[in-house]
């Protein structure tokens, strides 16, 4: 596999290219990511955190899988595939991103435990505000080729924390507050804000790809292979760890998508904010945002046909 990647990489240096994304688009991207988080928070209640406390086993497994195992496995995968530094950093960054509410949607479509999925998403996004920058700084700094790029950019984990806090923490806190005091508005708003924001994100990613079409076509071979393997491992990790701890099937479904589905839009924002649209990182984050949804929807529909739906919540 490493030799195949090297053959593809011989056509140029993905570390040297930059994906163009103007300042106006950056502002729109920040707003869209903030709206996605606001939509997630509107659909989250204080009771979701109470549910998390009542299910310590499942939540602990999800936290360990997302914030410890997935970044570590991703780091190892980049070494095995022998990808260039910018592609490796893109994969590590996506692995460090929090889950999105797409995981809740595909859990529902698969017939999984939606209540558990929502609880894990709430806890995961809250923890990601602090753990994401630290995780990325750790694994990116340890990478033999990615660390050179990080040193050349002089990335400051505090700056990344501030950006994450702005686009995740603030909208999440506002959404939780609105949901607590105006539950009826939140119930309706969560069904509108989230889909619109995700549609806008998809549009921005599509525009970005079209605007850099030549670069995308030139490097899609390397990126697509890496992302497909990476996404498969992420989904497999969620499923495997749930099976290992003998969680019920509905919870296995929730865990699979909670670990496997990442908020790559946030990763894309950070690439343009701190890495000047660095080629491999931007292409990985953009393509992951598309491929991840396709793969998750496919797995969810197949799973639902084979195992049916969950009729009653099952406590861990």
N, C-alpha and C positions, 0 to 999 in steps of 0.2 A: 504493500500500500504506500509506503514512503517513497519508493522508486517511482510509482505512478504519479504521486503528487509532485515529485521533483521534475518529471517530464513535463507536466502541465505548467509548472512554475517557470520553466526555461524560456517561455515566450516573453518574459518581462519580469519586472519587480513590482509586485502589488504593494510593497511597503513604500514605494516612491510615488504612488498616485494619490490624488486627492479627489473626493467627490464634492462637487460644487453644491452649495446650499446657502442662499442669500440670507441676509439678516432678517428680512420680513418673514421668510419661511421659518426661521428659527423662533421668532416670536409666536407665530401660529402653532408651531410644534410644541412649544412650552404650554400654551393655552390648552391645546388638545390633550396633552398628557395630564395636565391638571384637571381637566374635565373628566377624563377617564377615572382618575382617582376620586374625584368628587362623586361620580356616579357609583363607584364601588362603595364609598362611605355611606351614600344615601340608602343603599341596600343592606347596610350593616347596622345592627342594633347593639346596644349594651348587652343584650341577652346572648348575642353571638359570642362575646367574650366569656360570659358565664358558662355557656355551652362548652367552650374550650377548656375551662377549668374542670368541668365535669367529665371531660374525655382526655385525661392527661396522657394516656398511652398513645393514642392516635396523634395528638398534637405534638408530643415530644418526638415521635417518629418523623413527622412531617418537617419539623424544624431541623432535626439532624440531617435528614435527606437533602433539604434545600440549601442549608447554609454551611454544611460541613462536607457531606459526601459528594454532592453534585459538582461544586467547584474543584474538589480534589480529583474526581474522575475526569472532569473536563481538562484539567492540567495534564494528567497522564495521557489523555487522548491526543492532545496537541503534540506531545512528544512522539507518540506512536505514529501519527500521520505525517509528522515532519513538516507541518505547515509553516509558512513564513510568520515572522513576528507579529505583523498587524492582524493576520487571520487568527493567530493564537489568542491575541489580546481580545479580539472581537468575540471569540467563543467563550473566553473566561468572563468577559463583561456580561454577556447574555446569561451565563450560568449564575452570576451573582445577582441578576435582576429579580425583583419580587414576582409573585404570580399575579395574573390579572383576572378579571371576572369572566374571561373566556373559559377558565377552568370550571367555574360554576355552571356555565351554560352547557359545556360538553358533558359534565357530570350528570346533569339533568337528562340530556339526550341519551346517555348510556344507561339510565336507570339506576344511577348511583345515589349515594347519600349526600344530597344537596346541602342539608343543614351542616354536616361536617365540613363539606367543601367551603361553604361560606365562612365558617368559623376559622378554618385554616388560612383562608385568604386574608381575613381581617388580621389575624395574628402575624402572618407572614409579611404583610405590607408594613405593619407597625415596626417589626423587628428590622426590616430591610432598610429603614431610614438610617440606621446606625451600622448595621452589619454589612450592607452592600459596599460602601466605600472601603471599609476595612478589609473585607474579603478580596476585593479587586486589587487593592494595593498590595496585599500579601502574595496572592498567587501570580499576579502580573509581575511583581518585583522579583519573584523566584524564577520566572521563566527565562531560559538561557538567551533567547533572542528578543522576547517581548520586553525584558527589563531594559535593554539598550534603548528601545523606543521611549519607554517611560522616563528614563534618565535624560534623554535629549529634550523631552517636553517638560521635564521637571514638574510632574503631576503632584499636586498637593491634596492629600486625602481630606483635609479640612475644607478645601474649596469644593470638592465633589460632594462632601457631606452637606454643605450649604445649598448646593444646587438640588440635591435629592430632597432635602428638607423643604425647599421652596415648592417643588413640583409634586411631591408626594405628601409630606407631612402636613403642610398648611391646608391643602384641599381636603385631605383625609379628616383632619380635625374639624374643619368647617362642615363637611358633610355629616359627620357623626353628630355634631351639635344641632344642625338643622333637622336631622332625622329624629333626634331625641325630643325636640320641642315641637316639631311639626311632622308627626309620623304619617299623616295622610298625604301631605305634599311630597314627602320623601318616597312613599310607596309608589306614587305616580311618576315622580321625577326620575327615579332610578331606572324605570323602564324606557325613559326617553333619552336622558343625558348619555348613558352608557353607549347605546347603539349609535347615536349620532356622533359621539366622540370617536368611536372605533371606525366608523365609516370615514370620518375626516382623516384619521390616522392612515387608513388604507389608501385614501386619495393622495395624501402627502408622500407616502412611500412610493406609490405608482408614479407620481410626477417626478420624484427624485430619480427613480430608475430610468424613466423615459428621457430625462434631461441628461443622463449620463449613460445612455444606451450602449455606446461603443465600449466603454469600460466594463459595463455589466456583461455584455456578450463575451468579451475577451476573457473574463475571469469567472464566469458562472460555473464552469466545470469544476474548478477547485473549490469554490464556495458551496455549490450545491451538494457535492459529495460530503464535504466536512459537516455541513449543517444537517443533512439527512442522517448520518451516523450519530452525530451529537444528539439530535432530537430523539432518535430511537433509543439511545442509551438513557436519556433523561426520563422518557416514558417507562422504559424497562426498569429503571431504578425505583421509581414510585411503585410500580406493580410488584417488583421483587421484594422490596422491604416490607410491603404490606402483607405479602404471602408469607414471608419469613416469620412475621409476628402473628400469623394466623388471624388476621382481621377478617371480618365477614366480607362477602363479595361486594356488597354496596359500598363499603368503606375502602375496599381495594380499588374500586373504580375512582372514588374521590381522590385517593392518594396518588394514583397514577397520573391524573391530570393536574393535580396540585403541584406535583414535582416536575412534570413534563412540560407544562405550559408556562412560558416566561413572558414578562412584559417587555418585549424587545423594543417597543417604541421608546421606552425610557432609555434603553441602551443606545438607541440611535441618537437621541437628544444629547446624551453625554459624549458620544463620539464627535458630534459637531461642536459641542461646547468646549471640550478640552483637548481634542485631538485633530482639530481642523479638518474634519471629514476624511481622516486617514483611510486609504483605500480598502484594505482587508477588513478593518473593523466596521466600516460603514456598510460594506457589501454583506458581511455576515449578519449584522443586526437587521438590515432591510429584508434580506431573504428569509431569515429566521421568522420574522413577523408574518410572512406569507405562508411559508412551509409548515410552521408550527400549527396554524389553524387548520390547514388541509389535513395534516396527519392526525390531529386530535379528533376532528370531525369524523374521519374515516374509521378510526379505532372505536369511537363512541357508537357509531351506527352498527358496526359489526358486533360489538359487545352486547348492545341492546337486543339484537336479533337472537343472539345465542343464549343470553341469560335472563332476558326480560327486565322488568322494572322493579324498583324497591317499593314495597307497599307500606312498610312501617319503619321508622327510625330504629336503629339498633345501637345501643350504647357500647362504647369500647370498654 
